[in-house]
């Protein structure tokens, strides 16, 4: 074997080893987020729950870590900066879509949605982006713009991890960041009724997707995909998070088909601990 052949063989072996290492899920995978009991806000909880659901659907092991400074550890993100997924000693990813993209790179042809055609994958990606924007922006609005929710729910939680005066500084900073995000997506002038209308339009699209696959179990067909995990994360968080103004939960309660879908996921992945009782209570209320 001449020098050129040796070099080619060495490069092929190196590439194969690199690809193998990229696909391997690390022994240490930590999901960082603030304390859910008194710090995590509704949009952050939705994102964290969506990521946990996705990783469970992929059968990927991880350990949850309660970190008051998770938001500051985050490498960035469009909306919530949470949760933070640390893979091994160095790699970090934040928010649902970047984490899903990284898992797909690592798993390659065995990723959660690999059974779909490319057209189906494109359709699901568009829906994921749409659902993430609408639900997260609605949650941010109801957390920071709705005055009752802000004073009684958001403000105390925003300041819970820090002593005064840092608590006041953090509370103001989070509110300013929330209003900036709403302005970027042109939601800054929407009132509660308009926000609820946007959520209703999104829910209608999801129900139509379920009806499209009526004889099958999931939004994309016979198997789960990232869209199922994302929708479950938002619906379960909205339905189970007790805030003074529950308008988001009330509008979702008018979509029994969507709630039934999320309840099945809850039962299969979380033993029905997150959503079942809340959904049953809403469904039992007279129309």
Secondary structure, DSSP 8 states (H G I E B T S, - for coil): --HHHHHHHHHHHHHHHHHHHHHS--S-EEEEE--TTTT--HHHHHHHHHHHHHHHHTT---EEEE-TTHHHH----SS----EEEETTTEEEESHHHHHHHHHHHHGGGSTTTTS-HHHHHHHHHHHHHHHHHHHHHHHHHHHTSHHHIIIIIHHHHHTTS-TTHHHHHHHHHHHHHHHHHHHTT-TT--HHHHHHHHHHHHHHHHHHHHHTTTSSBTTBSS--HHHHHHHHHHHHHHH---S--HHHHHHTT-HHHHHHHHHHHHHHHTT-SSHHHHHHHHHS--
